[in-house]
């Protein structure tokens, strides 16, 4: 087996073309799904998909998508996905693979193929093309696993799940059946097959997806810096998940080897080396299908035994647990947002929960403090299905201006009017992963470092059929598997915006719909408008499994941002206090019990002003504010007369309300 350098000779790279659209369309018309690769200008990455895309997972025959790629990547090359080919006449699926005849780096595929033909093995006329390095691709109908030189020297197979690059339109529309001799030579020999654990179904779809997710999160390997050992460990891990050698080779190559610069044959050698040397059988860490877990109402599969388990295989002694070194709970915002899990921010409509989530995200993205506390900086990814892009822009601009935030690297994803469901739950309790889940996780993994991801709002990112919205199994799966899985796989923290039920609002728990929505999230915050206040909101930690809840925080509207009283500037706080005093005086006057300069304000007045202004004033401070209102013409002070009760009144209704207060006092037997 050979190990290939990361450098790709320029003559062997994909031929750059400005004719992506015509080549891609020609292949799509004969039923082959295509996607864009970077092209010659990318140098060593010429054959690789563009960063931030899903590579062959995005392959399509849709002419509109091909046109969009052509406009976005005008000089790109064309990748052909060895999967999903259909007969253009009938629409029936037709499996296919490519015989790659390689004549570079000491290989002599053309000579090997000629030798087979001289021995009587025919090569049918089929779709074919020449490669820039002097080789050939022959495309056949049939199914073979990918392999390197299993057929013979310089003869590789690009099979199901792999891809090749197109260097021009197809030579013919005829996709010939693969000859029997090629199918025989391309099969995996029995002695090379790895033994699986009893009862394990190898290469189950959910197992392949689990392996891909695991490998995608691994950083690229570097030649000469432990890549041999790294490849061996990764291969052993996904073989343990329950992949065959062929599937493990494909997954490891496509998700890690390709972006690390390692060729298929080198990856294959590591997989088979790991399979023969690993102590446990292939599939020793296999998991049941996700559907089976919830069909039988079983919470989770039992954990695998480890070297620290006791003899019964049930767990470890608590003396070991008590002596373990464990890290402290990590938080993005101390006391509010825990790192690496789905956090929930719940509130009724009009409570500014989306604005607060955006404010936090912009602060986190720029390492700016939140409510006077330092945050852990990470990249904001804000997905909004609720608000128009103009409204999000207005909010972001106001918040950044009010807080003086620098520009960051955050990403805004406008999802309004689009299907953003990550998963769909059917009436019978099954779940189906949706296309946007793969797109989102792929995009998040392409962003380096930790991510702070806002989903606004919850029900735009999940689909519940029938009564599954209140089914404990479905809710648990969504919160603990789907959302937590995104955190684990993508190195992310989620903040999910949620509308609680009316009952949840009434009992002040910010939950609802079913007990599952209360139990499943480990961290839930709530925000709600303060009663009888136009611009004050109460933020509470309703549930926090890993720490104290702390006291509620009253936030005040401050030029587009929500801030505690301590963060509101002096001038703004002074105006807030002045307005609160005037409002209290007007309420008292309307009730026939006006505030007076010679008596102490009522207890409720202190409470209302504290709620609105953020601090509890002294009696003289209230009276000073009221006399200021008299001077500026907002209030009028009426002295006591035979027909009027003394006190502070609204200027335009002072006489009317003073007389009414006098009558009320006389009727109740009181006097000034």
N, C-alpha and C positions, 0 to 999 in steps of 0.2 A: 504494500500500500504506500502511496506517495502523499506527501504533505505539501500543499501548494501555497506559495507566498501570497500575501495580501495584495501585492501589486499584480495587476492584469495588464499584459502587454497591449499597447494601444491598437495594434493590428488585430488583436484577438477580441477586442471589445466589440460591442454592438455597433453596427454601422449607423452613424447618425443620419437621421432622415427628417426632412420637412414634410414628408408625406405620410405621417402617422395615420391620418384619417382614412386614406384610401386603402392602406395595407390592413388596418384594423377592421375596416368594413368588409373587405374581401374575405377575411377569415371568419368574421361573425356571420356572414351570409351562408357559409357552408356548415354553420352550427357550432363553431368553436368559441367559447367564452374568451375574451381578451381583456387586458389591462395595460396600463402604461408603465414602462421602466425608464430609467433616467437618461440613457443615451451616452454618446461618446464624450460629451462635455463634462460628464461626471467623473471621468478618469477611472479609478479603481472600482467605483460604484456603478459602472456603466450598465450592468445587467440587473442592478437592484431596483426595487420599487422606490418611489419618491418618499422622503421622510414625511411622517404624518398621515400617510395613506395605509391602507390595509393590504397592499400588494395583491396577490392573486385572490384574496378573499373578496375583493371588489370586482372581480372579473365579470363581464357582462356581454350580452349581444345587443344591448339597447342602443340604437343609433343616436339618440339624443345624448346619452351619457358619453358616447365616443366623441361627439362633437364638443361637449364641454371639456373633455380631457385635451382634445386637439387645441382648443383655445387657451387652456391653462398651461399646457406643456407642449408648445408648438414643435420642439425639436426632440421629443421623446421617442423611445423605441416601443415596440409592441411585444408584450408577453402573452404567451398562449397557455392557458390553465388546463392541465390534464385532468379535467373533471367536467361533468355537466354538458358534454357534447350531445347534440340532438340531431336526428335526421331532419334536414331542412324541409323535406316533403311531408313526412308523417308527424314530426314533432316527438317521436319516440327517442328515449335516451340511448346513446350508443357509446359504450366504453371504448377508450382509445389509449394508445401509448406511443412514445417515440423511440426509435432506435437511433442513438447518437453515435455516429462514426467519428472517432477522435483520432487525429493524426499529428498531434503536437506533443511536446515534452517526451519524446521517445516512444510514443504510442504509434501503432500502425494498424488502426482499425480497418482501413481500406484493404490492406493485404489480408487481414484475417477474414473479412467478408468475402473477398475474392476466392480465398481458399475454400470456404464453405460452398460457394457456387460451383467451383470446379469439381467438388465432391458430389454434386448433384442437388444441393439445396437451392431451390429457386427463390428469387426475390421478386415478388409481384410488383407490377407498376402501381404506385400509390402516390399520395401527396408527399412531396419531398422538397428539400431546399439545400443549397450550399451555405456553409458558414464562413465568416471572414478568415478563420484560421485554417481553412483548407479541408474542413470536415464536411459531413452531410447529416441531415436529419431525414429519417424515413418514418412516416406516420402510418400506423396500422390500427385497424379495428380489432379490439380484443383487450384483455386485461393482464398486466404483469406488474409486479412490485418494482419500484425503483432499485437499481443496482449499478455497481461499477465493475466492469470487466467480468461479470459473472458469465456472460455469453462468450466472451473471448477477449483477447488483447485489443484494447482500444474500442471495444463495443460496450456502451453503457445503455441502460434503460431508464427513461424518464417516465415513471408510471403515475398512477392515481395519486392526486394531491400534490404533484410537482408541477414544474412548468419549463417551457423552453422559450427562446426568443425567436420571433419571426423576422427574417431579413428581406422579406418581400411578400407579395400575395401568394396564395397556394398555387402550386404548379398545375394542379388538376382538381376537379371536384370529386374525384373517385377516391374514396377511403377503402382500400382493399383489406380483406380479412388477413390477420397475421398468419404467416406460414407455420405449419405444425412444428418444424424444427426449431424455430425461434421461440415459440411458446415453451417447448421442452427445455431448451437451454437456459431460458430466462427464469424458470421457477426456482424457488429456494430449495436446495437439497435438504433431505430429511435430517441428515447429520448436523446441519447448521441451525436447525430450529431449536429454540430455547424451550425448556420444559416449564409449563405453567403450574401454579398451585392448583390443587383439586377444587373443582367447582367454579373456577374463575373464567369468565367470558373475556377473552382477550379482544382488545381494540373496540370495545363498546364506545358508542359516540360520546357519552358523557365522560368516559375515561380519556379519550383523545383530547377533548376540550379541556379537561382538568390538566393534562400534561402540557398542552399549549399555553395555558394561562400561567402555569408554574415556570416554564422556560422563558416566556416573554418578559417576566420580571427580573431575569438574570442579566447583569451587565455583559457587554461583549467581552470575549476572551482576547488575550494579547499573546501573540507568538513569543515564546521564550520567557513568559511570566506565569508559569504554572498552568498553561492551557491544557496540557495532557491530563493532569490530575483533575482539573475542573471538568473536562469533557467526560472522563470516566465516572466521576461522582454524579453528574447530571444524568448520564445514561442509566446508571444503576437506579437512580431515583425514579425515573419515569418507567423503567421496566418493572419496578416494584408496584407502580400504579396499576399495571395490567396491560402493558403494550407488548406486542410481538416485536421481534428484532427489526422487522421491516418498518413497522409503524413508528417505533422509537427512533430509527435512523431518520425517517422523513421529518418527524416533528423536531428532532434536535438540529437537523440541518436547516430546515426552513425557518425556525424561530430563533436560532442562536448561531449555528455554524455559518450561515450565509452572511449575516451582518458582522461576523467576526473575521471573515476572510478564509475560512477553512473549507476545503473541498469535500464533496459528498463521500468519496472513498475513505478519507481520513476519519470522518464522523462514523461511517459504517464500521470501521475497524475498532473504534472505541466502544461502540455499542455491543459488538459481539464479544469483545474482551471483557466488558463489564458483565455481560450475561453469563459467561462461563466461569467467572471468578466470584460473583456475588454469593454470599453465604445463604441467603434465602431464595425461595423460588420466585419466578416471575409472577407478579400479581399478589405478592405478600402484603401489599398495602392497598389492595383493591377495595373500592367502595361500591355499595349497591347503587343502582340507578336512582337518581333523585326522585323519580316518580314512585318507585317502590317504597322509599322511605316514608312518604306521606300517604300512599294508598293504604298501608297497613297501620297508619296512625302510630308509627314508631318514631320517637323523637330523633334519635341519632344512632348511627351504627356504633357498636362497641369499639373502643380504642384498641389498637394493636399493642401487644405486650412489648416491653422494653427491657433493657438490661437491668434496670432498677426495680422492676416489678418483684413482688414477693412470690413465694412458691405457688400460691393459688392463682397467680396471674391476674389479680383484680386491681392492684394498684401499688403504691409505695407506702412505706411506714411514715407516719406523721412526723417522726423525729427528723426524717430527711426534709420534709416539707418545711418544718420550722427552722431548719438550718440553711435553707437555700438563700442565696443572694439574689434578691429581686430588685428590679429598677423601680423608681418612683413612678407614679401615674404621670404621664406626660400630657401637657395641656397646650393648646394653641393660644387660648385666652385663659389665664388663671381664673379658676372658679366658675368658668362659664362653658368653654368648649374643650372637650377632651380629644386628644390626638388619636387618630387611627381607628375611629369608630363612627357610626352614623349618629350624629346629634340632631335633635329635633327642636325646632322653634315653632311653637303653636300660638295661634291667636285668631280672633274673629276678624272679619273684614273691617278695614279701616284702622287697624291697630299698628300699621306701619312695620309689620314684620319683614316684608320684602326690603324695605328701605334699610332697616337695621342690619339685615343679612348682607346687603350690598356694602353698607358702611364698614362693617367688620371685615369683609373680604378685601376692600380697598386698603384698609389699615394693615391687615396681615400681609398683603402683597408688597407693601412698601416698608414693612418693619416699623410702623408707627404705632404708638401706644393706644390702647383701648381703655377708656375710663381711668386713665392714669397708670395703667399696668402695661409692662412690657409684654410683647407677644412673640411667638415663635414664627419667624418669617417663612413663608412658603408661597407658591404661585396660586393666585386666585383663578378658578375656572367657574364662571357664573352662568348657569343654564337657566334661562327664563322662558317659561311657557305662558306666563300670566300677563305680562305687561308689554306694550308696544316698544319697539326699539327706541323711539323718540323719548318715551317716558323714562326708560332706563338711562339714556344719555343725560336727560335733564337732572335726574337724581345724582348720577355719578359726578356731574360737573358741580352741582351745588355742594355736595358732600366734600369733594376735593378742595373746593375754594374755602369752605367754612373751616376745615381742619388743616388747611395748608399742606396737603399731601403732595409729595413728589410723584412723578410719573413712575409706573411700575411695569411689570411684565404680565399682568393678569390678562385673561382671555374671556371675552363675552360671547356666549353662544345664544343667538336668537332662535328659540324653538317655538315661538308663537305660531299656531296654526299648523304645526307639524306633528306627526306621530312620533312621540318620544318614549313610548313604553319600552321598558327594559325587559319585562317579563309579562306573560299573560297566564292567568289561572282559569282553568276550565271548570265547568259545573261539577265534574267528577273528582276534583281535587288535584288534577295534573297541572303541571306548569310547562310553559313553552317559552324558551328564550327568544326574544325578539331581535330583529336586525340591529336596532339602535344600541343594544347592549354591547355587541361586538364592535360597533363603530366607536362608542364612547370609551370602552376599555382600551381599545387600540390607540386612540388619540391620547388618552391620559398617560399611557406607558411611554409615549413618544416625548413627553415633557419630563425633563430631568428634575430630580429632587422631589420633595413632598408637595402635594397639591391640597388646597382647600377648595372643595367642590360644593357649590350651592345648587340644590335642586329646587326650583320654584315653579310649581309646588308638587307635593307628593303624588296626588292622583293623576298627574300628567305623565308619570313615569312608571305606572303599573296599571294593568287591566284586570279587573275582577269580574268574572261572570257570575250571574245569579247571586247566591248568598255567600260566595267565597270571601267577600269583603269582611265578613264577621267570623270566618272560619279560622280557628286558632292555628291550625297547621299551615294554612296559606299565608297568614299574616306573619307567623314566625319565620317561615321560609323566606318571605320577601325581606324582612328586616335583618335576620341573622345569617342568611346565606347569600342572597342577592346583593344587598347593600353592604353588608360586612365583607363580602367577597370582593367587591370593588375596592374597598379600603385596603384589603390585604394584598390584592393582586397589583394594584396601581399605585401603592405608596401614597394613600390619600386619606383625608378626613372629610366626612360629609356633613353638611348642614342641610337638613331637609325641612322645607317650609310646609306647614301642615295646618289645615283648618279643623279644629276640634268640633265634635258634635255639640248641639245646643245643650244637651245634658252635661257634657264635659265642661262647658263654659259655666253652667249654673252651679256645679259642685266645685268649681275652681280647681280642677285637676288637669285641664287642657288635654283631655283624652276623649274617648268616645267610640261609638259604633260597636265595640265589643271589648271584653276584658283583655283580649289579646293585644289591642293597641295600647293598653296601659302597661302590660307586662313586658312586651317584646323590646321596646327601646330601653337602653341603659342610661341615657342622658336626655332629658327633655326640659326645655325652657318654655316659658309662656310670656306673652306680652299682651297687655290690654289697656284700654284708655281708662284714666282715672275718672271716677264719677264726678260729674259737674265741673269738669275741666276741659277746656278746648285744646290744650297743647301739652298735657302731662300724661305719661304712660308708665305703667308699673311693669318692670321686668322681674320675673321670678324664676328660680331654679326649682322646678316641680319635682324632678326625679334626678338623682345623681348617685348611681350605685357605688362609685369609687371615691366618694368624698362628701364632705359636709355641704349642705345646700346653700348656706349663707343667707343673709338678709335680702329682702327685695330691694331693688334699686328703682328709684323714681327718675325717669328720664324726661327731659323737656325739649320741646321743639326749639331748635336754635338755627335759624337760617338754613333750613334744609337738612340738618343733622339732628340726631337724638343724643342728648348729653345729660349727665347728672349735673346737679346744681354746682358742684365744685368745678366743672369744666366750662360753665357758662360765664362769659366775661362780666365784669363789674357793671358796665353800662346796661347790658341786656338784662342782668339779674335785677338791677334797680328798677328798670321799666316793668319787669314781671311783677315785682313786689308792689309797685305803685298801682298797677292795673288790678292786682288781687285785692288791695285795700279798698279801691273805689268800688269794685264789684261787690264786696262784702257790705259796704255802706248802702249801696242801692238795694241789695236783697233785704237788709234790715229795714230800710225805709218802706219798701213794698209790703213788708209784713206788719207794719204799724209799730215797730219797735226800733226807732232810729238810733244810730250810734251818737253819743253825746260827748262833748269835750270835758265834762266834769265827772263822768262815770267810766268805769273799766269796761272795755269791750266784752261781749259775750264769749264764753269758751269756744263755741263753734266757729267764731270769727278767727281765732288763733289757728284752729285746725285747718280751716279752708285756705288761709293764707300760706301756712306752712306747706300744704300740699301743692299749691300753685307756684310758690317762690323757691321752695327747697330749704327753707330755714324757718324756725319759730321766732317771730319778732317779739320785742318788748312792747308793752302798751303805749309808751310814748312814741315809739317808732311808727305805730299805726296812726296815731293822732297827727304826727308830723306829716305823714303821707296824705291824710285827709285834708289838712289845711293847705297843702300844696295843691290839691285838686280844686279847692275853693279859689285859690289865687289864679289858677289857669282856666277857670270857668267851667270845669266839669261838674263840680258839686257846689251847693250853696248851703251855708249854715243859717238855720232859722232859729231865732231866739224865742223863748217861751212867751206866749201871750195868752189872753183869755180863750182864744179860739185855736191856738196852735201849740203843738208839742215841739220842744226844742230838739235839734239834731241836725245831722248831715243828710241832705236830700239831693236827688238829681236836680240840676239847675232848672230845667224846663218844667218840672212838676213839683217844685218845692212847696208852694202854697197849698196845692191840692192834697199832697200826701201829709203835710203837717196838720191840716185840719182833720183829715181822716184819722190820723194817729191820736189826736185829741179826743175825738168822739169814741174811738176804741178804748182809750184809757178811762173815759168817764163811764162807759158802759160796763167796764170791768171793775169799777169802783176805785180806780187808781188815780194818781195825780203826778204832776211833774216833780 
